[in-house]
Amino acid sequence: MAPAAAAVEVEELTSGASGRIIPIFKRTLIILYSSFLCFFIILIARSRRLSPPVPKLRRRRWEEEQEQDTLRRRALAEALQMLPTLEDGETADCRCSTSLFFGVRQNALFCRSWFPVSGNLKGIIIIIHGLNEHGGRYIHFARQLTSSDFGVYAMDWIGHGGSDGLHGFVPSLDHVVADTGAFLEKVKYEHPDVPCFLFGHSTGGAIVLKAASFPHIEQMVEGIILTSPALRVKPAHPVVGVVAPIFSLFAPRLQFKGANKRGIPVSRDPAQLVAKYSDPLVYTGPIRVRTGHEVLRITSYLTRNFKSVTIPFFVLHGTADRVTDPLASQDLYNEAPSKFKDIKLYDGYLHDLLFEPEREEIAQDIINWMEKRLAASEDFVGTDEIW
C-alpha cells in the first residue's frame, strides 16, 4: 500500500500550533464569549470580600505531584535510546550524552548532544523542537548530521520532555527565547572556534526566529534553519484575541477539556504518527490557555517584523501543511532583507517534515545549505583578509 493511501487509514491526530489552537477555540468560542461578562461579575463580587488563601497542604500536594511528574518524565528522557538502529542492525557511530542546563529562571532543562567520533567538526547545530514534543524525537536527524561532521545539541523547553515544569504548560515563550540564547552562549563558550546554527521546528521555528532578532544572538550564529515555522497563526475569531489574554492571566493552566482530539495529520508516514502519539514524552492533552495565548502572541510579533529579519536563513515547508501556513513562510522569504536566504517548498508534504517518508532527503537539503553557508562565510573572510 502506498504511504499516502495508508495514511488515510490512520486516525487523524492534532499537532502543532494552529492545529491545536484553532479547532479548540472554535468549539469553545461561544462558551468563552457568553461567560466573559459573568467572569468579571464574579471577579468583582469576590474582590469585595476577603478570599481565603489556598490551603498550604493542598498547594504543597500539587507541587509534589508536579515534581514527581517531572522526575518521571526525566527518567523516561534519560532512558530513551539516543542512537537509531541502522538497517544492518548496528547503531550509529557517534558520541552522545545527556545533561541538565539551568535556564534564565533557574529551571532545569533537559539537553542531549551527539558528536562525531572523529572529533572533526564543520559546525554545531542546536535543535529547538516544536510545541508539545521533545528533542529526543530527532535522533535520526542527529545521526545524519554527525555523519556529515556536524555536532548536535537538543534542548527541551520548559514544560516539555525531561525539563522542569507542568507538562504542556509554557508560562512565557519569551522565557524560552531567553533560554535558547543562554544555551547558545554556553555552547559558544565551550566551542569558541566552531560555527553554530540554530534549528527550529514549528513553534520552535518561531522561538529561533525571535531569538535571532537580538543582535548578540545574530552575531553568534552562521544562520538559522526553520521547518514549518509557526508564523501568522490566527485565532478562529477576532473575539478570541480579546478573550485569550484575560483567561491567560486569571486561569493560565486551564485546559479546554471539551476539545476534539481528532485533528490534522502531520505526516504521511503512518508509523511516524503512531510513534509520536504513543510517546509518553509528547504532550497530547488539551492545550493550556497560557500556552495557546503565548503562541498567538509570538507569531503576531514575528509577522509584523518580517522586514527586520537580517540573519541568514533557510526556511522549509510542505505545501500541504494544514498546521502552519506555507504562505507565511513564503512571505518571510519575500519580505526579509537578509542577504543570504533560501526557501524550499515540498509539494504535497505535511507538517513534520523530518518525519515524512522523504526525511533523509530533507535532512540532506539542510546539511547542504549549512555547508553552502559555511563556504560563503569562508569566501567573505578570505576576501576581507586580502583587502
Backbone hydrogen bonds in HBPLUS format (Angstrom, degrees):
<---DONOR---> <-ACCEPTOR-->    atom                        ^
c    i                          cat <-CA-CA->   ^        H-A-AA   ^      H-
h    n   atom  resd res      DA  || num        DHA   H-A  angle D-A-AA Bond
n    s   type  num  typ     dist DA aas  dist angle  dist       angle   num
A0006-ALA N   A0002-ALA O   2.88 MM   4  6.12 159.6  1.93 158.0 164.7     1
A0007-ALA N   A0003-PRO O   2.93 MM   4  6.04 148.1  2.04 145.3 153.4     2
A0008-VAL N   A0005-ALA O   3.18 MM   3  5.46 140.4  2.35 101.1 111.4     3
A0009-GLU N   A0006-ALA O   3.03 MM   3  5.53 139.1  2.20 109.9 119.9     4
A0010-VAL N   A0007-ALA O   3.20 MM   3  5.30 146.3  2.32  99.5 109.1     5
A0263-GLY N   A0012-GLU O   3.37 MM 251  5.40 159.1  2.41  96.6 102.5     6
A0020-ARG N   A0017-ALA O   3.16 MM   3  5.72 142.2  2.31 111.1 119.9     7
A0021-ILE N   A0017-ALA O   3.04 MM   4  6.20 171.2  2.04 156.9 159.8     8
A0022-ILE N   A0018-SER O   3.03 MM   4  5.53 157.2  2.08 136.4 142.8     9
A0024-ILE N   A0020-ARG O   3.33 MM   4  6.13 154.6  2.40 138.7 146.1    10
A0025-PHE N   A0021-ILE O   2.88 MM   4  5.98 172.3  1.89 159.2 161.7    11
A0026-LYS N   A0022-ILE O   2.92 MM   4  5.91 148.9  2.02 146.4 155.6    12
A0027-ARG N   A0023-PRO O   3.19 MM   4  6.37 157.0  2.25 145.3 148.9    13
A0028-THR N   A0024-ILE O   3.15 MM   4  6.34 144.3  2.28 144.8 155.0    14
A0029-LEU N   A0025-PHE O   2.81 MM   4  5.45 113.3  2.27 141.6 152.3    15
A0032-LEU N   A0028-THR O   2.85 MM   4  6.06 168.0  1.86 164.0 167.4    16
A0033-TYR N   A0029-LEU O   2.87 MM   4  5.98 168.8  1.88 156.3 159.6    17
A0034-SER N   A0030-ILE O   2.94 MM   4  5.98 165.0  1.96 148.3 152.7    18
A0035-SER N   A0031-ILE O   2.97 MM   4  5.98 142.8  2.12 142.0 151.7    19
A0036-PHE N   A0033-TYR O   3.37 MM   3  5.20 154.2  2.44  95.5 102.9    20
A0039-PHE N   A0035-SER O   2.83 MM   4  5.90 151.5  1.91 150.7 157.8    21
A0040-PHE N   A0036-PHE O   3.40 MM   4  6.78 156.9  2.46 145.8 149.6    22
A0041-ILE N   A0037-LEU O   2.97 MM   4  6.24 151.5  2.05 150.9 159.7    23
A0042-ILE N   A0038-CYS O   2.96 MM   4  6.17 165.0  1.98 153.6 156.6    24
A0043-LEU N   A0039-PHE O   2.90 MM   4  6.11 153.3  1.97 141.9 150.5    25
A0044-ILE N   A0040-PHE O   2.88 MM   4  6.00 161.0  1.91 145.3 149.2    26
A0045-ALA N   A0041-ILE O   2.97 MM   4  6.16 158.5  2.02 144.9 151.5    27
A0046-ARG N   A0042-ILE O   2.88 MM   4  6.09 157.7  1.93 151.1 156.7    28
A0047-SER N   A0043-LEU O   3.00 MM   4  6.18 142.1  2.15 139.8 150.3    29
A0048-ARG N   A0045-ALA O   3.26 MM   3  5.53 151.7  2.34 102.1 110.2    30
A0049-ARG N   A0046-ARG O   3.19 MM   3  5.64 163.4  2.22 111.2 116.3    31
A0059-ARG N   A0055-PRO O   3.07 MM   4  6.39 163.5  2.10 156.8 161.5    32
A0060-ARG N   A0056-LYS O   2.82 MM   4  5.94 160.7  1.86 149.5 155.4    33
A0061-ARG N   A0057-LEU O   2.91 MM   4  6.07 151.9  1.99 143.7 151.5    34
A0062-TRP N   A0058-ARG O   3.01 MM   4  6.29 153.3  2.09 144.6 151.4    35
A0063-GLU N   A0059-ARG O   2.93 MM   4  6.22 158.4  1.97 151.5 157.3    36
A0064-GLU N   A0060-ARG O   2.91 MM   4  6.13 153.2  1.98 146.5 153.9    37
A0065-GLU N   A0061-ARG O   2.97 MM   4  6.22 154.7  2.04 146.1 152.7    38
A0066-GLN N   A0062-TRP O   2.99 MM   4  6.25 157.2  2.04 148.1 154.2    39
A0067-GLU N   A0063-GLU O   2.90 MM   4  6.10 157.1  1.95 145.8 152.4    40
A0068-GLN N   A0064-GLU O   2.87 MM   4  6.08 156.9  1.93 148.3 154.5    41
A0069-ASP N   A0065-GLU O   2.95 MM   4  6.17 152.4  2.03 143.9 151.5    42
A0070-THR N   A0066-GLN O   2.93 MM   4  6.20 155.5  1.99 148.5 155.1    43
A0071-LEU N   A0067-GLU O   2.95 MM   4  6.23 160.8  1.99 150.1 154.9    44
A0072-ARG N   A0068-GLN O   2.89 MM   4  6.09 152.0  1.97 144.1 152.2    45
A0073-ARG N   A0069-ASP O   2.93 MM   4  6.17 162.6  1.96 150.7 154.8    46
A0074-ARG N   A0070-THR O   2.83 MM   4  6.04 153.4  1.90 147.6 156.0    47
A0075-ALA N   A0071-LEU O   2.94 MM   4  6.12 153.1  2.02 144.2 150.7    48
A0076-LEU N   A0072-ARG O   3.08 MM   4  6.37 153.5  2.15 145.2 152.4    49
A0077-ALA N   A0073-ARG O   2.84 MM   4  6.11 152.7  1.91 147.0 155.0    50
A0078-GLU N   A0074-ARG O   2.88 MM   4  6.13 154.2  1.95 148.0 154.5    51
A0079-ALA N   A0075-ALA O   3.02 MM   4  6.20 147.5  2.13 141.4 150.0    52
A0080-LEU N   A0076-LEU O   3.09 MM   4  6.17 118.5  2.49 137.6 151.7    53
A0080-LEU N   A0077-ALA O   3.32 MM   3  5.22 148.8  2.43  95.5 104.4    54
A0086-LEU N   A0090-GLU O   2.65 MM   4  5.38 170.4  1.66 176.7 179.6    55
A0089-GLY N   A0086-LEU O   2.94 MM   3  5.31 159.9  1.98 116.6 120.4    56
A0095-ARG N   A0115-PHE O   2.72 MM  20  5.09 159.8  1.76 165.4 163.6    57
A0115-PHE N   A0095-ARG O   2.71 MM  20  5.09 154.0  1.78 149.2 158.0    58
A0097-SER N   A0113-SER O   3.02 MM  16  5.40 147.8  2.13 140.9 146.8    59
A0113-SER N   A0097-SER O   2.92 MM  16  5.40 143.5  2.06 156.8 156.3    60
A0099-SER N   A0111-CYS O   2.95 MM  12  5.22 150.8  2.03 141.6 143.7    61
A0111-CYS N   A0099-SER O   2.85 MM  12  5.22 163.6  1.87 163.6 159.7    62
A0101-PHE N   A0109-LEU O   2.84 MM   8  5.06 163.4  1.87 145.4 151.0    63
A0109-LEU N   A0101-PHE O   2.74 MM   8  5.06 161.1  1.78 144.7 151.4    64
A0103-GLY N   A0107-ASN O   2.93 MM   4  5.33 157.5  1.98 152.2 151.4    65
A0106-GLN N   A0103-GLY O   2.90 MM   3  4.92 156.8  1.95 115.0 115.2    66
A0164-ASP N   A0108-ALA O   2.87 MM  56  5.48 161.5  1.91 166.5 171.6    67
A0156-ASP N   A0110-PHE O   2.92 MM  46  5.49 177.9  1.92 170.5 171.1    68
A0112-ARG N   A0154-ALA O   2.91 MM  42  5.21 153.9  1.98 147.8 156.1    69
A0154-ALA N   A0112-ARG O   2.95 MM  42  5.21 149.2  2.04 143.4 144.4    70
A0114-TRP N   A0152-VAL O   2.84 MM  38  5.04 153.6  1.91 141.8 147.7    71
A0152-VAL N   A0114-TRP O   2.78 MM  38  5.04 159.4  1.82 158.8 162.7    72
A0119-GLY N   A0116-PRO O   3.15 MM   3  5.69 149.4  2.25 110.9 118.7    73
A0122-LYS N   A0149-ASP O   2.74 MM  27  5.74 173.4  1.75 170.0 170.1    74
A0151-GLY N   A0123-GLY O   2.91 MM  28  6.33 158.2  1.96 155.8 156.9    75
A0124-ILE N   A0195-PRO O   2.85 MM  71  6.29 149.4  1.94 154.8 165.0    76
A0197-PHE N   A0124-ILE O   2.77 MM  73  6.20 143.9  1.90 154.7 165.9    77
A0125-ILE N   A0151-GLY O   2.90 MM  26  6.33 156.5  1.96 152.0 156.1    78
A0153-TYR N   A0125-ILE O   3.02 MM  28  6.40 157.2  2.07 153.2 156.3    79
A0126-ILE N   A0197-PHE O   2.95 MM  71  6.34 158.1  2.00 151.6 156.3    80
A0199-PHE N   A0126-ILE O   2.84 MM  73  5.87 163.8  1.87 165.2 159.6    81
A0127-ILE N   A0153-TYR O   2.71 MM  26  6.06 169.6  1.72 153.1 155.0    82
A0155-MET N   A0127-ILE O   3.36 MM  28  6.66 158.1  2.41 174.0 170.6    83
A0128-ILE N   A0199-PHE O   2.77 MM  71  5.99 150.3  1.86 151.9 162.0    84
A0201-HIS N   A0128-ILE O   3.21 MM  73  6.70 154.4  2.28 167.1 171.5    85
A0133-GLU N   A0130-GLY O   3.39 MM   3  5.87 167.5  2.41 125.8 128.5    86
A0283-TYR N   A0132-ASN O   2.84 MM 151  4.89 147.6  1.95 143.8 150.9    87
A0137-ARG N   A0134-HIS O   3.33 MM   3  6.17 170.3  2.34 120.8 123.7    88
A0138-TYR N   A0135-GLY O   3.15 MM   3  5.85 170.0  2.16 122.5 125.3    89
A0142-ALA N   A0138-TYR O   2.92 MM   4  6.15 156.9  1.98 150.6 157.8    90
A0143-ARG N   A0139-ILE O   2.92 MM   4  6.14 152.8  1.99 143.5 150.3    91
A0144-GLN N   A0140-HIS O   3.11 MM   4  6.37 160.2  2.15 146.2 150.7    92
A0145-LEU N   A0141-PHE O   2.98 MM   4  6.22 151.2  2.06 147.1 155.6    93
A0146-THR N   A0142-ALA O   2.90 MM   4  6.14 164.7  1.92 155.3 158.6    94
A0147-SER N   A0143-ARG O   3.01 MM   4  6.18 150.5  2.10 145.2 153.3    95
A0148-SER N   A0145-LEU O   2.99 MM   3  5.21 146.5  2.10 102.2 112.8    96
A0150-PHE N   A0145-LEU O   3.00 MM   5  5.25 149.8  2.09 132.6 136.2    97
A0149-ASP N   A0146-THR O   2.94 MM   3  4.83 157.6  1.99 109.5 110.0    98
A0160-HIS N   A0157-TRP O   3.01 MM   3  5.54 133.8  2.23 147.3 147.0    99
A0159-GLY N   A0164-ASP O   2.75 MM   5  5.87 165.1  1.78 158.8 156.5   100
A0168-GLY N   A0159-GLY O   2.80 MM   9  5.26 164.2  1.83 152.8 147.7   101
A0163-SER N   A0160-HIS O   3.02 MM   3  5.77 166.1  2.04 146.2 149.1   102
A0169-PHE N   A0166-LEU O   2.98 MM   3  5.44 159.8  2.03 141.1 138.8   103
A0175-HIS N   A0172-SER O   3.20 MM   3  5.33 133.6  2.42  96.4 107.5   104
A0177-VAL N   A0173-LEU O   2.87 MM   4  6.19 152.9  1.94 146.3 153.8   105
A0178-ALA N   A0174-ASP O   2.94 MM   4  6.19 156.4  2.00 142.6 148.7   106
A0179-ASP N   A0175-HIS O   2.82 MM   4  6.10 152.8  1.89 145.4 153.4   107
A0180-THR N   A0176-VAL O   2.87 MM   4  6.08 152.9  1.94 146.5 153.7   108
A0181-GLY N   A0177-VAL O   3.05 MM   4  6.40 156.5  2.10 148.1 153.9   109
A0182-ALA N   A0178-ALA O   2.92 MM   4  6.17 158.3  1.96 149.6 155.8   110
A0183-PHE N   A0179-ASP O   2.85 MM   4  6.03 155.8  1.91 149.2 155.6   111
A0184-LEU N   A0180-THR O   2.97 MM   4  6.16 157.1  2.02 146.3 152.7   112
A0185-GLU N   A0181-GLY O   3.00 MM   4  6.26 153.4  2.08 144.9 151.9   113
A0186-LYS N   A0182-ALA O   3.09 MM   4  6.40 148.5  2.19 141.4 149.4   114
A0187-VAL N   A0183-PHE O   2.98 MM   4  6.31 159.9  2.02 152.8 157.7   115
A0188-LYS N   A0184-LEU O   2.90 MM   4  6.15 163.0  1.93 155.0 159.5   116
A0189-TYR N   A0185-GLU O   2.96 MM   4  6.11 145.6  2.08 140.5 149.8   117
A0190-GLU N   A0186-LYS O   3.03 MM   4  6.33 149.9  2.12 146.7 154.4   118
A0191-HIS N   A0187-VAL O   2.84 MM   4  6.01 136.9  2.03 144.9 157.8   119
A0194-VAL N   A0191-HIS O   3.24 MM   3  5.57 171.8  2.25 118.3 120.1   120
A0222-GLU N   A0196-CYS O   2.77 MM  26  5.87 164.4  1.79 169.2 173.0   121
A0198-LEU N   A0223-GLY O   3.30 MM  25  6.78 155.1  2.36 147.0 153.8   122
A0225-ILE N   A0198-LEU O   2.82 MM  27  6.29 154.0  1.88 155.7 163.9   123
A0200-GLY N   A0225-ILE O   2.93 MM  25  6.39 157.8  1.98 164.0 171.2   124
A0227-THR N   A0200-GLY O   3.06 MM  27  6.47 160.7  2.10 152.1 158.3   125
A0204-GLY N   A0201-HIS O   2.72 MM   3  4.69 131.0  1.96 145.8 133.4   126
A0202-SER N   A0227-THR O   2.94 MM  25  6.33 164.4  1.97 167.1 171.8   127
A0205-GLY N   A0202-SER O   2.92 MM   3  5.05 130.7  2.16  98.0 111.6   128
A0206-ALA N   A0202-SER O   3.28 MM   4  6.80 144.2  2.41 141.7 150.7   129
A0230-ALA N   A0202-SER O   2.94 MM  28  4.84 151.3  2.02 115.4 108.1   130
A0206-ALA N   A0203-THR O   3.05 MM   3  4.99 118.2  2.45  93.1 108.1   131
A0207-ILE N   A0203-THR O   2.98 MM   4  6.35 153.4  2.05 148.3 155.7   132
A0208-VAL N   A0204-GLY O   2.96 MM   4  6.18 161.2  1.99 146.9 151.2   133
A0209-LEU N   A0205-GLY O   2.91 MM   4  6.07 160.7  1.95 146.5 152.2   134
A0210-LYS N   A0206-ALA O   3.00 MM   4  6.18 157.4  2.05 146.5 152.0   135
A0211-ALA N   A0207-ILE O   2.91 MM   4  6.12 160.6  1.95 149.6 155.7   136
A0212-ALA N   A0208-VAL O   2.91 MM   4  6.08 155.6  1.97 149.1 155.4   137
A0213-SER N   A0210-LYS O   3.01 MM   3  5.15 153.0  2.09 103.4 112.0   138
A0214-PHE N   A0211-ALA O   3.21 MM   3  5.93 168.8  2.22 118.0 121.5   139
A0217-ILE N   A0214-PHE O   2.96 MM   3  5.46 133.2  2.18 114.7 127.3   140
A0218-GLU N   A0214-PHE O   3.01 MM   4  6.28 165.5  2.03 158.8 163.5   141
A0219-GLN N   A0215-PRO O   3.02 MM   4  6.18 150.4  2.11 148.9 155.8   142
A0220-MET N   A0217-ILE O   2.92 MM   3  5.25 143.0  2.06 107.4 118.5   143
A0224-ILE N   A0312-PRO O   3.00 MM  88  6.50 150.0  2.10 144.3 152.0   144
A0314-PHE N   A0224-ILE O   3.01 MM  90  6.50 142.0  2.16 151.0 162.6   145
A0226-LEU N   A0314-PHE O   2.91 MM  88  6.26 164.8  1.94 157.0 161.0   146
A0316-LEU N   A0226-LEU O   2.83 MM  90  6.21 161.4  1.86 165.3 170.3   147
A0228-SER N   A0316-LEU O   2.81 MM  88  6.17 167.1  1.82 165.2 169.2   148
A0231-LEU N   A0229-PRO O   3.05 MM   2  5.80 115.9  2.48 110.5  94.1   149
A0240-VAL N   A0237-HIS O   2.97 MM   3  5.64 141.2  2.12 119.6 128.6   150
A0241-GLY N   A0238-PRO O   3.02 MM   3  5.34 129.9  2.28 104.2 116.6   151
A0242-VAL N   A0239-VAL O   2.92 MM   3  5.26 141.8  2.06 105.4 116.9   152
A0243-VAL N   A0239-VAL O   2.95 MM   4  6.28 160.3  1.99 154.7 160.8   153
A0244-ALA N   A0240-VAL O   2.81 MM   4  5.56 169.4  1.83 151.1 154.8   154
A0246-ILE N   A0243-VAL O   3.02 MM   3  5.44 124.7  2.34 110.5 124.5   155
A0247-PHE N   A0243-VAL O   3.12 MM   4  6.41 165.9  2.14 164.0 167.8   156
A0248-SER N   A0244-ALA O   2.85 MM   4  5.88 150.2  1.94 149.3 158.8   157
A0249-LEU N   A0245-PRO O   3.13 MM   4  6.24 134.8  2.35 131.6 141.3   158
A0249-LEU N   A0246-ILE O   3.11 MM   3  5.19 130.0  2.38  95.9 108.6   159
A0250-PHE N   A0246-ILE O   3.13 MM   4  6.46 158.8  2.18 152.0 156.7   160
A0251-ALA N   A0247-PHE O   2.74 MM   4  5.32 151.8  1.82 143.5 150.2   161
A0254-LEU N   A0251-ALA O   3.18 MM   3  5.48 160.7  2.22 113.3 119.2   162
A0290-ARG N   A0252-PRO O   2.98 MM  38  4.55 171.0  1.99 134.3 133.1   163
A0289-VAL N   A0254-LEU O   2.90 MM  35  5.61 150.3  1.99 154.4 164.1   164
A0259-ALA N   A0256-PHE O   3.16 MM   3  5.80 163.5  2.19 122.2 124.0   165
A0352-ASP N   A0266-VAL O   2.85 MM  86  5.47 160.6  1.89 144.9 151.6   166
A0272-GLN N   A0269-ASP O   3.03 MM   3  5.42 128.5  2.31 109.0 121.9   167
A0273-LEU N   A0269-ASP O   3.30 MM   4  6.70 148.9  2.40 150.6 159.5   168
A0274-VAL N   A0270-PRO O   3.09 MM   4  6.40 161.9  2.12 152.7 156.9   169
A0275-ALA N   A0271-ALA O   2.95 MM   4  6.12 161.3  1.98 145.3 150.9   170
A0276-LYS N   A0272-GLN O   2.98 MM   4  6.06 157.8  2.03 142.5 148.2   171
A0277-TYR N   A0273-LEU O   3.10 MM   4  6.25 175.4  2.10 155.1 155.9   172
A0278-SER N   A0274-VAL O   3.02 MM   4  5.94 119.6  2.40 143.4 155.4   173
A0279-ASP N   A0276-LYS O   3.30 MM   3  5.39 160.0  2.34 103.3 108.9   174
A0282-VAL N   A0279-ASP O   3.03 MM   3  5.48 164.2  2.05 116.5 121.6   175
A0292-GLY N   A0288-ARG O   3.02 MM   4  6.32 164.9  2.04 163.7 167.8   176
A0293-HIS N   A0289-VAL O   2.99 MM   4  6.24 163.2  2.02 155.4 160.3   177
A0294-GLU N   A0290-ARG O   2.86 MM   4  6.06 155.8  1.92 153.6 160.1   178
A0295-VAL N   A0291-THR O   3.09 MM   4  6.40 152.8  2.16 149.2 155.8   179
A0296-LEU N   A0292-GLY O   3.11 MM   4  6.43 164.5  2.14 151.4 155.0   180
A0297-ARG N   A0293-HIS O   2.89 MM   4  6.07 152.5  1.97 147.4 155.8   181
A0298-ILE N   A0294-GLU O   2.98 MM   4  6.16 169.3  1.99 153.8 155.0   182
A0299-THR N   A0295-VAL O   3.13 MM   4  6.17 165.2  2.15 151.6 155.9   183
A0300-SER N   A0296-LEU O   3.08 MM   4  6.08 149.4  2.18 138.6 146.8   184
A0301-TYR N   A0297-ARG O   3.12 MM   4  6.37 158.2  2.17 146.5 151.9   185
A0302-LEU N   A0298-ILE O   3.02 MM   4  6.27 163.4  2.05 148.8 152.9   186
A0303-THR N   A0299-THR O   2.97 MM   4  6.05 161.8  2.01 146.7 151.6   187
A0304-ARG N   A0300-SER O   3.24 MM   4  6.42 150.3  2.33 143.7 150.4   188
A0305-ASN N   A0302-LEU O   2.94 MM   3  5.06 147.1  2.05 102.7 113.3   189
A0308-SER N   A0305-ASN O   3.04 MM   3  5.42 164.0  2.07 114.1 118.5   190
A0309-VAL N   A0306-PHE O   3.20 MM   3  5.65 169.2  2.21 118.5 119.8   191
A0313-PHE N   A0340-PHE O   3.17 MM  27  6.80 140.2  2.34 144.4 154.9   192
A0342-ASP N   A0313-PHE O   2.99 MM  29  6.48 144.1  2.12 147.2 157.9   193
A0315-VAL N   A0342-ASP O   3.04 MM  27  6.47 160.2  2.08 148.9 150.0   194
A0344-LYS N   A0315-VAL O   2.99 MM  29  6.51 149.0  2.09 156.5 163.9   195
A0317-HIS N   A0344-LYS O   3.12 MM  27  6.61 154.7  2.18 154.9 159.6   196
A0346-TYR N   A0317-HIS O   2.86 MM  29  6.21 156.7  1.91 145.0 153.0   197
A0321-ASP N   A0318-GLY O   3.23 MM   3  5.32 164.1  2.26 109.4 111.3   198
A0319-THR N   A0346-TYR O   2.95 MM  27  5.89 165.7  1.97 139.3 141.8   199
A0320-ALA N   A0349-TYR O   3.07 MM  29  5.41 137.1  2.27 147.7 156.5   200
A0328-ALA N   A0325-ASP O   3.13 MM   3  5.37 134.1  2.35 102.4 114.0   201
A0330-GLN N   A0326-PRO O   3.06 MM   4  6.40 150.3  2.15 142.2 150.4   202
A0331-ASP N   A0327-LEU O   2.91 MM   4  6.18 150.8  1.99 142.3 150.2   203
A0332-LEU N   A0328-ALA O   2.90 MM   4  6.19 153.1  1.98 145.9 153.0   204
A0333-TYR N   A0329-SER O   3.04 MM   4  6.33 161.1  2.07 147.6 151.9   205
A0334-ASN N   A0330-GLN O   2.90 MM   4  6.16 157.0  1.95 148.1 154.9   206
A0335-GLU N   A0331-ASP O   2.84 MM   4  5.89 160.4  1.88 154.5 158.6   207
A0336-ALA N   A0332-LEU O   2.95 MM   4  5.70 157.1  2.00 148.8 153.8   208
A0349-TYR N   A0346-TYR O   3.23 MM   3  5.62 169.4  2.25 125.6 128.1   209
A0353-LEU N   A0351-HIS O   2.96 MM   2  5.70 125.2  2.27 111.7  95.8   210
A0355-PHE N   A0352-ASP O   2.91 MM   3  5.42 156.7  1.97 121.7 125.4   211
A0356-GLU N   A0353-LEU O   3.26 MM   3  5.26 163.3  2.29 110.6 109.6   212
A0359-ARG N   A0356-GLU O   3.03 MM   3  5.18 141.9  2.18 127.4 122.9   213
A0361-GLU N   A0358-GLU O   3.09 MM   3  5.55 122.9  2.43 111.4 124.5   214
A0362-ILE N   A0358-GLU O   3.15 MM   4  6.46 155.7  2.21 152.5 160.0   215
A0363-ALA N   A0359-ARG O   2.85 MM   4  6.05 162.7  1.88 151.1 155.8   216
A0364-GLN N   A0360-GLU O   2.96 MM   4  6.13 150.2  2.05 139.8 148.1   217
A0365-ASP N   A0361-GLU O   2.99 MM   4  6.28 143.0  2.13 139.1 148.9   218
A0365-ASP N   A0362-ILE O   3.08 MM   3  5.02 119.2  2.46  92.6 107.8   219
A0366-ILE N   A0362-ILE O   3.13 MM   4  6.55 148.7  2.23 146.3 154.1   220
A0367-ILE N   A0363-ALA O   2.98 MM   4  6.34 158.4  2.03 149.9 155.7   221
A0368-ASN N   A0364-GLN O   2.82 MM   4  5.99 163.9  1.85 151.6 156.0   222
A0369-TRP N   A0365-ASP O   3.02 MM   4  6.22 151.1  2.11 140.1 147.7   223
A0370-MET N   A0366-ILE O   3.01 MM   4  6.32 160.3  2.05 151.6 156.4   224
A0371-GLU N   A0367-ILE O   2.96 MM   4  6.23 161.2  2.00 153.4 158.6   225
A0372-LYS N   A0368-ASN O   2.90 MM   4  6.11 150.8  1.98 143.7 152.2   226
A0373-ARG N   A0369-TRP O   2.83 MM   4  6.08 154.2  1.89 149.3 156.7   227
A0374-LEU N   A0370-MET O   2.89 MM   4  6.14 158.6  1.94 150.3 155.7   228
A0375-ALA N   A0371-GLU O   2.97 MM   4  6.14 154.6  2.04 143.4 150.3   229
A0376-ALA N   A0372-LYS O   2.98 MM   4  6.21 153.6  2.05 144.6 151.6   230
A0377-SER N   A0373-ARG O   2.96 MM   4  6.24 151.8  2.04 146.7 154.4   231
A0378-GLU N   A0374-LEU O   2.97 MM   4  6.23 156.3  2.03 147.5 153.4   232
A0379-ASP N   A0375-ALA O   2.99 MM   4  6.23 156.2  2.05 146.9 153.3   233
A0380-PHE N   A0376-ALA O   3.01 MM   4  6.23 153.4  2.08 143.6 150.7   234
A0381-VAL N   A0377-SER O   2.95 MM   4  6.22 158.7  2.00 149.5 155.0   235
A0382-GLY N   A0378-GLU O   2.86 MM   4  6.05 158.2  1.91 148.2 154.7   236
A0383-THR N   A0379-ASP O   2.96 MM   4  6.18 155.1  2.02 146.3 152.4   237
A0384-ASP N   A0380-PHE O   2.97 MM   4  6.18 155.5  2.03 146.1 153.1   238
A0385-GLU N   A0381-VAL O   2.94 MM   4  6.20 148.0  2.04 146.9 155.3   239
A0386-ILE N   A0382-GLY O   3.17 MM   4  6.42 146.8  2.28 141.6 149.7   240
A0387-TRP N   A0383-THR O   3.21 MM   4  6.53 157.7  2.26 148.0 152.9   241
